[in-house]
Each structure stands twice: as C-alpha cells, then as structure tokens.
Amino acid sequence: MHSPYFEPELETMPRERLEALQLERLQHTVHHCMNSQFYRERFKELGITPEDIRTLDDVKRLPFTTKEDLREHYPFGLASVPLKDCVRLHSSSGTTGNPTVVLHTQKDLDEWAKAVARCLWMVGSRPEDVFQNSAGYGMFTAGLGFQYGAEKVGMLTVPAAAGNTKRQIKFIRDFGTTVLHAIPSYASRVYEVMREEGVDPRRDTKLRVLCIGAEPHSEEQRLRIEQQLGVKAYNSYGISEMMGPGVAFECPEQNGLHIWEDYFIVEIIDPVTLQPVPDGQLGELVLTTINREGMPLLRYRTRDLTRILPGECPCGRHHRRLARLQGRSDDMIILKGVNIFPIQIEKILLGFKELGTDYLITLETVESGDIMTIDVELARLETDDYTQLQGLAREITRQLKDEILITPKVRLVQKGSLGASDEKKAVRVKDLRKLF
C-alpha cells in the first residue's frame, strides 16, 4: 500500500516547524542573494542588510522584484551563482522585448523534480501509471517540468509534446495512458476530436487523472472537462520565474491548491497600495523563493490574483491553500468604469449546455463609446432553429449583464469557427480600442 504522501515529513509538517524551516531558508536565501549585484544595490537603496531579517514577518522589508526587473537586467543580471555552476535556463517568449530568463543549478532541477513529483503523487499518480504530457518542451517550463517530475514518481512517461491531437489520442489508447497533462482549452479540444473519431474516453481509454493549468479557468469548465473525459481534473499552478509547474497543486479534496511553503514564502497584497491583505481577501500573489541556488527571487510580483483559503485541509497537509486564480491584475478589463475579468464571463457561458468551450471577447471603440462583443461557439453544428438561438442569445446577455454590470453584444457562432489551437493557450480577449 502506497503512502498518500510523496514526502510525508515535509508535507505534513506542523505549522510551527514549517515556519521555523521557512525562516532558516529565508535567512540563507537573503544572504545568498548578496552575490547578485541587483539585490546588493536594492538592499543599499532600502538601507537594509541581510541581518535585518530576523522573523518571517521581516519579509515585508525586502524589495519587490518584477518581470520588468528581469527584462531590464537581461539575461543574467539576477544570477546569484557563477554561470559555470548553472546547467539549464528557461525563458519566456520575449515577443515584445527582452524575454525573462531563469537560471537553474543541478540542485535546483532536482528540487523542481521533487516538487512536481509531490504534486503528481498527491493526486494519485503512482509508478504503475502511464503519464502523457501534451505541453510544449524546450523553453516552455511545463514540458520538462512535468517530464522530470513524472519520472521522479517512477511512471512510464510519454513526452508527446504539443499539438497533433489525433496522434495524442492514438498514444492515449495504444500506450494505456492513465494520467494526462493538458491546458484546459486543449483538454476540451482532445474531447472534441475523440467525438469526431468515434472514441469514447470512458470505454476506449484508461484515463483517470488530468492535470490542468497555465490558463485561468472556472469551476464550470473543470466540471465539464471531467464529465467529458471521465476523469478527475486537478488544477496546477506554476510560474516560470519560480520554477514552472510544481509551485501549487490541488489535492484530492479539490478545494484550493496547496502551495509548497518549504519552497516559497507566500504573500497576498493589494496590487495598488502594495500592502498585505487579510487571509481570504482577493489580491496579487507575491512569492519569495527559499530553496533555490541559481537565481533566487525576493518578493516576486506574479500579477496573478488569488486569495488564501482559511482553515486546515482534510488531506492532512499543513501547507496553505490558494483559491483558484481569478486572472491577472494586468489582464483585468476596464470598460465604462467597471472592472471585469474574463473568468467571470466564462463562468456564465459554461452554464449553458448549448454552448461549447471556446469564446472570444472583443473590445472596440464605436463612435464615442467602448463596446464589448462576445463570440461564443455552439456545442453542435446544427443551428437550424434561429428563433431558439435568438432566445438563447438574449438569456446569455441577461445573465452576463447581471454578472458584469455591462450589456455586451453576444454572437453565437458555428462550432470550430474560432480556430482553437492545438499548441497555444486560448486567446480570450482582443482589445482593439488602442487602434482608435
């Protein structure tokens, strides 16, 4: 009988001991960061020294680090070890300027693999399983991150990479895949192609666990994916500046993501005032790495919006839980003075069985005002009853207005017309207002 914990001592460590470990690692990390000219200068500007960090609460005295800092000091300006001691780097795409580069030593990679293995084990993955990874490899951290974590568990791994959905399905069937990693929009795409190919995922595959992440998604989307593929779908949170996947993950309770506090110190702040908010209140997630050699980051502003869930988890792990991400502070739509997040719209759309999972929000300026148009695919190709469709569009519009306080224009479009990609995150918002 396997233990429910991959690293029992660390996962079930009482809060008092866990916080003592955090402080020890934080103090070591702060001293280690002094090898970086970037942090030496920041500490001097703030008038602080590593010796000033005496308690966990003193983390608030440390400087924030942002994505812009990484770009301005591209490529290796935040390294805390010589480049010869690093064995790998990952970076963002950098399509609008310098990418963000993160360096890893061999110890960093070993710890990363253990963190991902801990996540996969937590949701029931075992050495007897077959793990298939539909994420891109290379610079994208989800590919190699999940790969090494799955190998650490001891599973047979299928590094299928992104795209070629028919081949993905063939692998799932031929190799007996039981655990699949996919972004939510692609998981829905896999189901659609299965239907087209006459494959019943419950009858014709052995799938039972799905790991989803990389895109903000609603509970409604998760439940729909579970029903379609006949699996339990667990939410994964990763960010390449921290390590990639493995930062936080749902346990079998599916009630918040345990964030591994022996790797990170967690803060939730108001993104405007930069002050901490109480547990349970929505804010921006700020993370400090405390178990990294190559490029530790202090108080990194992730821009991701979430909250700390209060109380203990029945699973027995004492690491705090993050609520499902509500989007990013820089993805918030401001329309007619109202703050709107795409996930609010998705929640309403997925409540209609007549609709598919793909949608696109377009913001435009018409004459003197801004408008929102929402194109959403129908679940089926048959669209003969236009009177019924008009009624459906009116009801969707009504429910959206109740949720976001703005009346959008809703257009029901043919299934497949929004061009869902097999390889990239779904594009949910197009803001064309800047063109006017």
C-alpha positions as CSV (number, residue, x, y, z in Angstrom):
1,M,0.0,0.0,0.0
2,H,1.5,3.3,-1.1
3,S,1.6,6.3,1.3
4,P,-0.7,9.2,0.3
5,Y,2.3,11.5,0.7
6,F,5.4,11.6,-1.5
7,E,7.5,13.3,1.2
8,P,5.5,12.7,4.4
9,E,7.7,14.6,6.8
10,L,7.7,17.8,4.7
11,E,4.1,17.6,3.5
12,T,2.5,17.0,7.0
13,M,5.0,19.1,9.0
14,P,3.2,21.1,11.7
15,R,2.9,24.8,11.1
16,E,5.3,25.7,13.9
17,R,8.1,23.5,12.5
18,L,7.3,24.5,8.9
19,E,7.6,28.2,9.7
20,A,10.9,27.6,11.5
21,L,12.2,25.9,8.4
22,Q,10.9,28.8,6.3
23,L,12.8,31.3,8.4
24,E,16.0,29.3,8.3
25,R,15.8,29.0,4.5
26,L,14.7,32.7,4.1
27,Q,17.7,33.9,6.0
28,H,20.1,31.7,4.0
29,T,18.4,32.9,0.7
30,V,18.8,36.6,1.6
31,H,22.5,36.2,2.3
32,H,22.9,34.2,-0.9
33,C,21.2,37.0,-2.9
34,M,24.0,39.3,-1.9
35,N,26.0,37.5,-4.6
36,S,23.7,39.3,-7.1
37,Q,24.6,42.9,-7.9
38,F,21.0,43.6,-8.5
39,Y,20.0,42.7,-4.9
40,R,23.1,44.3,-3.4
41,E,22.0,47.6,-5.0
42,R,18.4,47.2,-3.9
43,F,19.3,46.5,-0.3
44,K,21.6,49.5,-0.3
45,E,18.8,51.7,-1.6
46,L,16.4,50.5,1.1
47,G,19.1,50.8,3.8
48,I,18.8,47.2,5.0
49,T,21.2,44.3,5.4
50,P,20.6,40.5,5.5
51,E,21.0,40.7,9.3
52,D,17.8,42.7,9.5
53,I,15.7,39.7,8.5
54,R,15.1,38.1,11.9
55,T,11.5,36.9,11.6
56,L,9.2,35.7,8.8
57,D,7.3,39.0,9.1
58,D,10.5,40.8,8.1
59,V,10.0,39.6,4.6
60,K,7.9,42.7,4.2
61,R,11.2,44.7,4.5
62,L,12.6,43.1,1.4
63,P,12.4,44.8,-2.1
64,F,9.8,43.7,-4.6
65,T,11.1,42.0,-7.8
66,T,9.1,42.3,-11.0
67,K,9.1,40.9,-14.5
68,E,10.4,44.3,-15.7
69,D,13.5,43.9,-13.4
70,L,14.3,40.6,-15.1
71,R,13.9,42.1,-18.6
72,E,16.0,45.2,-17.7
73,H,18.8,43.0,-16.4
74,Y,18.6,40.5,-19.2
75,P,20.0,38.0,-19.5
76,F,21.9,37.0,-16.3
77,G,21.8,40.1,-14.1
78,L,19.9,38.5,-11.2
79,A,22.1,35.4,-11.0
80,S,23.4,34.5,-7.6
81,V,26.0,31.9,-8.7
82,P,28.6,32.0,-11.5
83,L,27.3,30.9,-14.9
84,K,29.6,27.9,-14.9
85,D,27.5,26.5,-11.9
86,C,24.2,26.6,-13.9
87,V,23.1,23.7,-16.1
88,R,19.9,25.0,-17.7
89,L,18.0,28.1,-18.4
90,H,14.4,28.7,-19.3
91,S,12.9,31.9,-20.7
92,S,9.7,33.5,-21.8
93,S,8.9,34.1,-25.5
94,G,10.0,37.8,-25.3
95,T,7.8,38.7,-28.3
96,T,7.5,42.3,-27.1
97,G,11.1,42.9,-25.8
98,N,13.7,41.0,-23.9
99,P,12.4,37.7,-22.5
100,T,12.7,36.8,-18.8
101,V,15.5,34.3,-18.2
102,V,15.7,32.0,-15.2
103,L,18.8,30.0,-14.4
104,H,18.9,26.6,-12.6
105,T,21.7,24.7,-11.0
106,Q,21.6,20.9,-10.9
107,K,20.3,21.1,-7.3
108,D,17.5,23.5,-8.5
109,L,16.5,20.9,-11.1
110,D,16.5,18.1,-8.6
111,E,14.3,20.1,-6.2
112,W,12.0,21.1,-9.0
113,A,11.5,17.4,-10.0
114,K,10.7,16.6,-6.4
115,A,8.1,19.4,-6.1
116,V,6.4,18.2,-9.3
117,A,6.5,14.6,-8.2
118,R,5.0,15.6,-4.9
119,C,2.1,17.2,-6.8
120,L,1.5,14.2,-9.1
121,W,1.7,11.8,-6.2
122,M,-0.8,13.9,-4.3
123,V,-3.5,13.4,-6.9
124,G,-3.0,9.6,-7.1
125,S,-0.2,9.1,-9.6
126,R,1.9,6.0,-8.9
127,P,4.8,4.1,-10.5
128,E,2.3,1.8,-12.2
129,D,0.7,4.7,-14.1
130,V,1.4,5.9,-17.7
131,F,1.9,9.7,-17.9
132,Q,1.4,11.6,-21.1
133,N,2.5,15.2,-21.4
134,S,0.8,17.3,-24.1
135,A,2.8,20.5,-23.1
136,G,5.4,22.0,-25.3
137,Y,9.1,21.2,-24.5
138,G,12.1,23.5,-24.9
139,M,11.9,26.9,-23.3
140,F,8.3,26.3,-22.0
141,T,8.7,25.0,-18.5
142,A,5.6,22.8,-18.4
143,G,7.2,20.3,-20.8
144,L,10.5,19.4,-19.0
145,G,9.0,20.3,-15.6
146,F,6.3,17.7,-15.7
147,Q,8.6,15.3,-17.5
148,Y,11.2,15.1,-14.7
149,G,8.5,15.1,-12.0
150,A,6.7,12.2,-13.6
151,E,10.0,10.3,-13.9
152,K,10.7,11.0,-10.3
153,V,7.4,9.3,-9.4
154,G,8.5,6.4,-11.5
155,M,5.8,6.4,-14.1
156,L,6.3,5.4,-17.7
157,T,6.3,8.8,-19.5
158,V,5.0,9.7,-22.9
159,P,6.6,13.0,-24.0
160,A,4.0,13.6,-26.7
161,A,4.6,17.4,-26.7
162,A,2.0,19.9,-28.0
163,G,-0.3,19.5,-31.0
164,N,-1.3,16.7,-33.4
165,T,-4.4,15.8,-31.5
166,K,-5.1,12.6,-33.4
167,R,-1.7,11.3,-32.6
168,Q,-2.2,12.3,-28.9
169,I,-5.4,10.2,-28.9
170,K,-3.6,7.3,-30.5
171,F,-0.9,7.4,-27.9
172,I,-3.6,7.6,-25.1
173,R,-5.2,4.4,-26.4
174,D,-2.2,2.5,-27.5
175,F,0.0,3.1,-24.5
176,G,-2.7,2.9,-21.9
177,T,-2.2,6.5,-20.7
178,T,-3.8,6.9,-17.2
179,V,-2.5,10.4,-16.3
180,L,-2.6,13.3,-18.8
181,H,-1.3,16.8,-18.6
182,A,-3.0,19.4,-20.8
183,I,-4.1,23.1,-20.6
184,P,-7.9,23.3,-20.1
185,S,-8.7,24.6,-23.6
186,Y,-6.7,21.8,-25.2
187,A,-8.3,19.1,-23.0
188,S,-11.6,20.2,-24.4
189,R,-10.1,20.0,-27.9
190,V,-9.0,16.4,-27.3
191,Y,-12.5,15.5,-26.3
192,E,-14.0,17.1,-29.5
193,V,-11.6,15.2,-31.7
194,M,-12.3,12.0,-29.8
195,R,-16.0,12.5,-30.6
196,E,-15.2,13.1,-34.3
197,E,-13.1,9.9,-34.4
198,G,-15.8,7.9,-32.6
199,V,-13.7,7.4,-29.5
200,D,-15.5,7.1,-26.1
201,P,-12.9,8.2,-23.5
202,R,-14.7,6.2,-20.8
203,R,-14.9,3.0,-22.8
204,D,-11.8,3.2,-25.1
205,T,-9.2,4.7,-22.8
206,K,-7.7,4.2,-19.3
207,L,-7.6,7.9,-18.5
208,R,-8.4,8.7,-14.9
209,V,-6.3,11.7,-13.9
210,L,-6.0,15.0,-15.7
211,C,-3.6,17.8,-14.6
212,I,-4.7,21.2,-16.0
213,G,-3.2,24.6,-15.6
214,A,-1.5,27.5,-17.5
215,E,-4.8,29.2,-18.3
216,P,-7.3,30.7,-15.7
217,H,-10.4,28.5,-15.8
218,S,-13.6,28.4,-14.0
219,E,-15.0,25.6,-11.9
220,E,-17.7,25.1,-14.6
221,Q,-15.0,24.4,-17.2
222,R,-13.3,21.9,-14.9
223,L,-16.5,20.1,-14.2
224,R,-17.4,20.0,-17.9
225,I,-13.9,18.5,-18.8
226,E,-14.3,15.9,-16.0
227,Q,-17.7,14.9,-17.4
228,Q,-16.4,14.8,-21.0
229,L,-13.3,12.7,-20.4
230,G,-14.4,10.7,-17.4
231,V,-11.5,11.8,-15.3
232,K,-10.7,13.8,-12.1
233,A,-9.2,17.1,-13.2
234,Y,-6.7,18.7,-10.8
235,N,-5.7,22.4,-11.0
236,S,-2.0,23.1,-11.3
237,Y,-0.3,26.4,-10.8
238,G,3.2,27.2,-12.0
239,I,5.2,30.2,-13.0
240,S,8.5,30.1,-14.9
241,E,10.1,32.7,-12.7
242,M,9.6,30.5,-9.7
243,M,10.4,27.1,-11.4
244,G,7.5,26.3,-13.6
245,P,4.9,23.7,-12.7
246,G,5.1,22.4,-9.1
247,V,4.5,25.7,-7.3
248,A,1.0,24.7,-6.1
249,F,-1.4,21.9,-6.9
250,E,-4.8,20.7,-5.8
251,C,-5.1,17.6,-3.5
252,P,-7.9,15.0,-3.9
253,E,-10.2,17.4,-1.9
254,Q,-10.2,19.7,-4.9
255,N,-10.7,22.7,-2.6
256,G,-7.7,25.0,-3.2
257,L,-4.2,24.5,-4.3
258,H,-1.5,23.6,-1.7
259,I,1.4,25.9,-2.2
260,W,4.7,24.3,-1.1
261,E,5.8,26.6,1.7
262,D,9.1,24.8,2.2
263,Y,9.9,26.2,-1.3
264,F,8.2,29.6,-1.1
265,I,7.0,32.3,1.3
266,V,3.5,33.5,0.3
267,E,2.1,37.0,0.4
268,I,-1.2,38.4,-0.9
269,I,-1.1,42.1,-1.5
270,D,-3.3,44.9,-2.8
271,P,-1.9,45.4,-6.3
272,V,-2.4,49.2,-6.0
273,T,-1.3,50.0,-2.5
274,L,1.2,47.1,-2.3
275,Q,0.0,46.4,1.3
276,P,-0.8,43.0,2.6
277,V,-4.5,41.9,2.6
278,P,-6.1,39.6,5.2
279,D,-6.4,35.9,4.5
280,G,-9.5,35.2,2.5
281,Q,-9.3,38.5,0.6
282,L,-8.5,38.7,-3.1
283,G,-5.2,40.2,-4.0
284,E,-2.0,39.7,-6.0
285,L,0.2,36.7,-5.2
286,V,3.8,37.6,-4.2
287,L,6.3,34.8,-3.8
288,T,9.8,34.6,-2.4
289,T,11.9,31.5,-3.3
290,I,13.6,29.9,-0.3
291,N,15.0,26.7,-1.9
292,R,16.9,27.9,-5.0
293,E,20.6,28.4,-5.8
294,G,20.9,29.7,-9.3
295,M,18.6,32.7,-9.3
296,P,16.5,33.2,-6.1
297,L,13.9,35.9,-6.3
298,L,12.7,38.0,-3.4
299,R,9.0,39.1,-3.2
300,Y,8.3,38.4,-6.9
301,R,5.1,40.1,-8.1
302,T,3.4,37.4,-10.1
303,R,0.5,39.6,-11.1
304,D,-1.8,36.6,-10.5
305,L,-4.9,37.3,-8.5
306,T,-6.0,34.8,-5.8
307,R,-6.6,34.5,-2.0
308,I,-5.5,32.4,0.9
309,L,-8.2,29.9,1.9
310,P,-8.6,29.8,5.7
311,G,-8.6,26.6,7.7
312,E,-7.0,23.2,7.6
313,C,-7.3,20.8,4.7
314,P,-8.7,17.3,5.5
315,C,-5.9,15.8,3.4
316,G,-3.5,16.2,6.3
317,R,-1.1,18.6,4.6
318,H,-0.4,21.8,6.5
319,H,0.8,23.9,3.6
320,R,-1.6,26.7,3.0
321,R,-4.0,26.7,0.1
322,L,-4.6,29.2,-2.7
323,A,-8.0,29.7,-4.2
324,R,-8.5,29.2,-7.9
325,L,-6.8,32.0,-9.8
326,Q,-9.1,34.7,-10.9
327,G,-6.9,36.0,-13.6
328,R,-4.1,38.6,-13.6
329,S,-4.1,42.1,-12.3
330,D,-2.8,43.2,-15.8
331,D,-5.5,41.2,-17.6
332,M,-8.4,43.0,-16.0
333,I,-10.8,44.6,-18.4
334,I,-11.9,48.1,-17.5
335,L,-15.0,49.0,-19.6
336,K,-17.2,52.0,-18.8
337,G,-15.6,52.3,-15.4
338,V,-16.4,48.7,-14.5
339,N,-13.6,46.1,-13.6
340,I,-14.2,42.8,-15.4
341,F,-12.2,39.6,-15.5
342,P,-12.6,37.1,-18.4
343,I,-13.2,34.2,-16.0
344,Q,-16.5,35.9,-14.9
345,I,-17.7,35.7,-18.4
346,E,-16.6,32.1,-18.8
347,K,-18.5,31.1,-15.7
348,I,-21.7,32.3,-17.2
349,L,-21.1,30.9,-20.7
350,L,-20.3,27.4,-19.4
351,G,-23.5,27.3,-17.6
352,F,-25.3,26.8,-20.9
353,K,-25.2,23.2,-22.3
354,E,-26.0,24.6,-25.7
355,L,-22.5,26.3,-25.8
356,G,-19.1,24.9,-26.4
357,T,-15.9,26.0,-24.5
358,D,-14.4,28.4,-27.0
359,Y,-15.2,32.1,-26.8
360,L,-13.6,35.4,-27.7
361,I,-14.1,38.8,-26.1
362,T,-13.5,41.8,-28.4
363,L,-13.3,45.4,-27.1
364,E,-13.8,48.2,-29.7
365,T,-14.5,51.9,-29.8
366,V,-17.6,52.8,-31.8
367,E,-18.2,56.5,-32.3
368,S,-17.7,57.9,-28.8
369,G,-18.1,54.8,-26.7
370,D,-16.4,51.4,-26.0
371,I,-18.4,48.2,-26.6
372,M,-17.8,44.6,-25.8
373,T,-18.7,41.8,-28.2
374,I,-18.6,38.2,-27.1
375,D,-18.4,35.5,-29.8
376,V,-19.1,32.0,-28.4
377,E,-19.2,28.7,-30.2
378,L,-22.2,26.5,-30.1
379,A,-21.7,22.9,-28.8
380,R,-23.2,21.4,-32.0
381,L,-23.1,22.2,-35.7
382,E,-26.9,22.1,-36.1
383,T,-28.2,25.7,-35.9
384,D,-31.5,25.5,-37.8
385,D,-33.8,26.9,-35.2
386,Y,-32.9,30.6,-35.4
387,T,-35.8,31.6,-33.1
388,Q,-34.4,29.4,-30.4
389,L,-30.9,30.7,-30.9
390,Q,-32.2,34.3,-30.6
391,G,-33.8,33.4,-27.3
392,L,-30.6,31.7,-26.2
393,A,-28.5,34.8,-27.0
394,R,-31.0,37.1,-25.1
395,E,-30.8,34.9,-22.0
396,I,-26.9,34.7,-22.2
397,T,-26.9,38.5,-22.5
398,R,-29.2,38.9,-19.5
399,Q,-27.1,36.7,-17.2
400,L,-23.9,38.4,-18.3
401,K,-25.3,41.8,-17.5
402,D,-26.2,40.6,-14.0
403,E,-22.7,39.3,-13.5
404,I,-20.5,42.1,-15.1
405,L,-22.9,45.1,-15.0
406,I,-22.3,45.8,-18.6
407,T,-24.5,44.7,-21.5
408,P,-22.4,43.0,-24.1
409,K,-23.2,42.1,-27.7
410,V,-23.5,38.3,-27.8
411,R,-22.9,36.4,-31.1
412,L,-23.4,32.7,-31.3
413,V,-21.1,31.2,-33.9
414,Q,-20.6,27.8,-35.6
415,K,-18.6,25.2,-33.7
416,G,-15.0,25.3,-34.7
417,S,-15.1,28.8,-36.2
418,L,-13.0,30.5,-33.5
419,G,-10.0,28.4,-34.6
420,A,-8.9,26.7,-31.3
421,S,-5.2,26.0,-31.4
422,D,-3.7,22.6,-30.6
423,E,-0.5,24.2,-29.4
424,K,-1.1,27.5,-27.7
425,K,-3.1,29.0,-24.9
426,A,-6.5,30.1,-26.0
427,V,-6.8,33.8,-26.9
428,R,-9.8,35.0,-24.9
429,V,-9.6,38.8,-25.2
430,K,-8.8,41.1,-28.1
431,D,-8.6,44.8,-27.1
432,L,-8.9,46.9,-30.3
433,R,-9.6,50.1,-28.5
434,K,-6.0,51.3,-28.9
435,L,-6.4,51.4,-32.7
436,F,-8.8,54.3,-32.5
